[in-house]
Amino acid sequence: IFGPRDPNARVALFYGIEEGGIRASASYSSHEIDEQENDRAVDGLQDRVNLLKRLSGDIHEEVESHNHMLDRMGNDIDSSRIVLSGTMDKFKMVYFKSSHRSPLLNLSNSNKHGPL
């Protein structure tokens, strides 16, 4: 009926006992000890839950950071690929233009470098 931290539970437990009146029996003191142990256990669990919550938040931030870094790397690689593709296209254009010259020019260019 009552939660572990409900102050009404404690009032209900000692309802009808006035100061200096009825003395708590051994079962009440045992119950009180159990209640204190339960309170400590709940506090310990709450601390662990808070720790896990902080850790999961830190992990989330780390994952988000890595995702942003990977996105930037992917964009940089795409940009590099575009530049390299353009460079290769220019190289091919120059190469094919030079290979369509007259055969004499090709021979004269190859003779400048000496025999193979």
VEXDORO-137595 format. One record per residue (C-alpha): x, y, z; residue in three letters; residue number from 1; chain. Coordinates in steps of 0.2 Angstrom, whole numbers, plus 5000, padded with zeros to 4 digits. Layout:
% VEXDORO-137595
<pt x="X" y="Y" z="Z" residu="ala" num="NUM" chaine="A"/>
...
% end
This chain:
% VEXDORO-137595
<pt x="5000" y="5000" z="5000" residu="ile" num="1" chaine="A"/>
<pt x="5014" y="5012" z="5005" residu="phe" num="2" chaine="A"/>
<pt x="5030" y="5016" z="4995" residu="gly" num="3" chaine="A"/>
<pt x="5047" y="5013" z="5003" residu="pro" num="4" chaine="A"/>
<pt x="5049" y="5031" z="5007" residu="arg" num="5" chaine="A"/>
<pt x="5032" y="5035" z="5011" residu="asp" num="6" chaine="A"/>
<pt x="5031" y="5045" z="5028" residu="pro" num="7" chaine="A"/>
<pt x="5013" y="5039" z="5030" residu="asn" num="8" chaine="A"/>
<pt x="5020" y="5021" z="5031" residu="ala" num="9" chaine="A"/>
<pt x="5031" y="5025" z="5046" residu="arg" num="10" chaine="A"/>
<pt x="5016" y="5034" z="5054" residu="val" num="11" chaine="A"/>
<pt x="5005" y="5019" z="5051" residu="ala" num="12" chaine="A"/>
<pt x="5018" y="5008" z="5058" residu="leu" num="13" chaine="A"/>
<pt x="5019" y="5017" z="5075" residu="phe" num="14" chaine="A"/>
<pt x="5001" y="5022" z="5075" residu="tyr" num="15" chaine="A"/>
<pt x="4994" y="5022" z="5093" residu="gly" num="16" chaine="A"/>
<pt x="5011" y="5022" z="5101" residu="ile" num="17" chaine="A"/>
<pt x="5014" y="5038" z="5111" residu="glu" num="18" chaine="A"/>
<pt x="5030" y="5043" z="5119" residu="glu" num="19" chaine="A"/>
<pt x="5033" y="5035" z="5135" residu="gly" num="20" chaine="A"/>
<pt x="5018" y="5024" z="5132" residu="gly" num="21" chaine="A"/>
<pt x="5020" y="5007" z="5124" residu="ile" num="22" chaine="A"/>
<pt x="5037" y="5001" z="5122" residu="arg" num="23" chaine="A"/>
<pt x="5042" y="4993" z="5105" residu="ala" num="24" chaine="A"/>
<pt x="5043" y="4975" z="5105" residu="ser" num="25" chaine="A"/>
<pt x="5058" y="4965" z="5097" residu="ala" num="26" chaine="A"/>
<pt x="5048" y="4962" z="5081" residu="ser" num="27" chaine="A"/>
<pt x="5046" y="4981" z="5079" residu="tyr" num="28" chaine="A"/>
<pt x="5065" y="4984" z="5081" residu="ser" num="29" chaine="A"/>
<pt x="5068" y="4970" z="5069" residu="ser" num="30" chaine="A"/>
<pt x="5056" y="4978" z="5057" residu="his" num="31" chaine="A"/>
<pt x="5064" y="4995" z="5059" residu="glu" num="32" chaine="A"/>
<pt x="5081" y="4988" z="5056" residu="ile" num="33" chaine="A"/>
<pt x="5075" y="4979" z="5040" residu="asp" num="34" chaine="A"/>
<pt x="5067" y="4996" z="5035" residu="glu" num="35" chaine="A"/>
<pt x="5083" y="5005" z="5037" residu="gln" num="36" chaine="A"/>
<pt x="5092" y="4991" z="5027" residu="glu" num="37" chaine="A"/>
<pt x="5079" y="4993" z="5014" residu="asn" num="38" chaine="A"/>
<pt x="5081" y="5012" z="5014" residu="asp" num="39" chaine="A"/>
<pt x="5100" y="5010" z="5012" residu="arg" num="40" chaine="A"/>
<pt x="5098" y="4997" z="4998" residu="ala" num="41" chaine="A"/>
<pt x="5086" y="5009" z="4989" residu="val" num="42" chaine="A"/>
<pt x="5098" y="5023" z="4991" residu="asp" num="43" chaine="A"/>
<pt x="5112" y="5012" z="4984" residu="gly" num="44" chaine="A"/>
<pt x="5101" y="5007" z="4969" residu="leu" num="45" chaine="A"/>
<pt x="5096" y="5025" z="4966" residu="gln" num="46" chaine="A"/>
<pt x="5115" y="5030" z="4966" residu="asp" num="47" chaine="A"/>
<pt x="5118" y="5015" z="4953" residu="arg" num="48" chaine="A"/>
<pt x="5104" y="5021" z="4942" residu="val" num="49" chaine="A"/>
<pt x="5110" y="5039" z="4942" residu="asn" num="50" chaine="A"/>
<pt x="5128" y="5033" z="4938" residu="leu" num="51" chaine="A"/>
<pt x="5121" y="5022" z="4924" residu="leu" num="52" chaine="A"/>
<pt x="5111" y="5037" z="4918" residu="lys" num="53" chaine="A"/>
<pt x="5126" y="5048" z="4917" residu="arg" num="54" chaine="A"/>
<pt x="5136" y="5035" z="4909" residu="leu" num="55" chaine="A"/>
<pt x="5123" y="5032" z="4895" residu="ser" num="56" chaine="A"/>
<pt x="5122" y="5051" z="4893" residu="gly" num="57" chaine="A"/>
<pt x="5141" y="5051" z="4891" residu="asp" num="58" chaine="A"/>
<pt x="5140" y="5037" z="4878" residu="ile" num="59" chaine="A"/>
<pt x="5127" y="5045" z="4869" residu="his" num="60" chaine="A"/>
<pt x="5137" y="5061" z="4867" residu="glu" num="61" chaine="A"/>
<pt x="5152" y="5051" z="4862" residu="glu" num="62" chaine="A"/>
<pt x="5142" y="5042" z="4848" residu="val" num="63" chaine="A"/>
<pt x="5135" y="5059" z="4842" residu="glu" num="64" chaine="A"/>
<pt x="5153" y="5066" z="4841" residu="ser" num="65" chaine="A"/>
<pt x="5159" y="5051" z="4832" residu="his" num="66" chaine="A"/>
<pt x="5145" y="5052" z="4820" residu="asn" num="67" chaine="A"/>
<pt x="5148" y="5070" z="4816" residu="his" num="68" chaine="A"/>
<pt x="5166" y="5067" z="4813" residu="met" num="69" chaine="A"/>
<pt x="5162" y="5052" z="4802" residu="leu" num="70" chaine="A"/>
<pt x="5150" y="5063" z="4792" residu="asp" num="71" chaine="A"/>
<pt x="5163" y="5076" z="4790" residu="arg" num="72" chaine="A"/>
<pt x="5176" y="5063" z="4784" residu="met" num="73" chaine="A"/>
<pt x="5164" y="5056" z="4772" residu="gly" num="74" chaine="A"/>
<pt x="5161" y="5074" z="4765" residu="asn" num="75" chaine="A"/>
<pt x="5179" y="5077" z="4763" residu="asp" num="76" chaine="A"/>
<pt x="5182" y="5060" z="4754" residu="ile" num="77" chaine="A"/>
<pt x="5168" y="5064" z="4742" residu="asp" num="78" chaine="A"/>
<pt x="5176" y="5081" z="4739" residu="ser" num="79" chaine="A"/>
<pt x="5193" y="5073" z="4736" residu="ser" num="80" chaine="A"/>
<pt x="5185" y="5060" z="4724" residu="arg" num="81" chaine="A"/>
<pt x="5177" y="5074" z="4714" residu="ile" num="82" chaine="A"/>
<pt x="5194" y="5084" z="4713" residu="val" num="83" chaine="A"/>
<pt x="5203" y="5068" z="4708" residu="leu" num="84" chaine="A"/>
<pt x="5190" y="5063" z="4695" residu="ser" num="85" chaine="A"/>
<pt x="5192" y="5081" z="4687" residu="gly" num="86" chaine="A"/>
<pt x="5211" y="5079" z="4687" residu="thr" num="87" chaine="A"/>
<pt x="5210" y="5062" z="4679" residu="met" num="88" chaine="A"/>
<pt x="5198" y="5069" z="4666" residu="asp" num="89" chaine="A"/>
<pt x="5210" y="5083" z="4662" residu="lys" num="90" chaine="A"/>
<pt x="5224" y="5070" z="4661" residu="phe" num="91" chaine="A"/>
<pt x="5215" y="5059" z="4649" residu="lys" num="92" chaine="A"/>
<pt x="5210" y="5074" z="4638" residu="met" num="93" chaine="A"/>
<pt x="5229" y="5079" z="4637" residu="val" num="94" chaine="A"/>
<pt x="5234" y="5062" z="4634" residu="tyr" num="95" chaine="A"/>
<pt x="5222" y="5058" z="4620" residu="phe" num="96" chaine="A"/>
<pt x="5225" y="5075" z="4612" residu="lys" num="97" chaine="A"/>
<pt x="5244" y="5071" z="4612" residu="ser" num="98" chaine="A"/>
<pt x="5242" y="5053" z="4605" residu="ser" num="99" chaine="A"/>
<pt x="5231" y="5060" z="4590" residu="his" num="100" chaine="A"/>
<pt x="5246" y="5071" z="4584" residu="arg" num="101" chaine="A"/>
<pt x="5255" y="5066" z="4569" residu="ser" num="102" chaine="A"/>
<pt x="5266" y="5050" z="4571" residu="pro" num="103" chaine="A"/>
<pt x="5281" y="5061" z="4567" residu="leu" num="104" chaine="A"/>
<pt x="5278" y="5072" z="4582" residu="leu" num="105" chaine="A"/>
<pt x="5276" y="5056" z="4593" residu="asn" num="106" chaine="A"/>
<pt x="5292" y="5049" z="4586" residu="leu" num="107" chaine="A"/>
<pt x="5301" y="5065" z="4589" residu="ser" num="108" chaine="A"/>
<pt x="5295" y="5066" z="4607" residu="asn" num="109" chaine="A"/>
<pt x="5300" y="5049" z="4611" residu="ser" num="110" chaine="A"/>
<pt x="5318" y="5052" z="4603" residu="asn" num="111" chaine="A"/>
<pt x="5320" y="5066" z="4615" residu="lys" num="112" chaine="A"/>
<pt x="5321" y="5054" z="4630" residu="his" num="113" chaine="A"/>
<pt x="5333" y="5042" z="4621" residu="gly" num="114" chaine="A"/>
<pt x="5330" y="5024" z="4616" residu="pro" num="115" chaine="A"/>
<pt x="5319" y="5013" z="4627" residu="leu" num="116" chaine="A"/>
% end
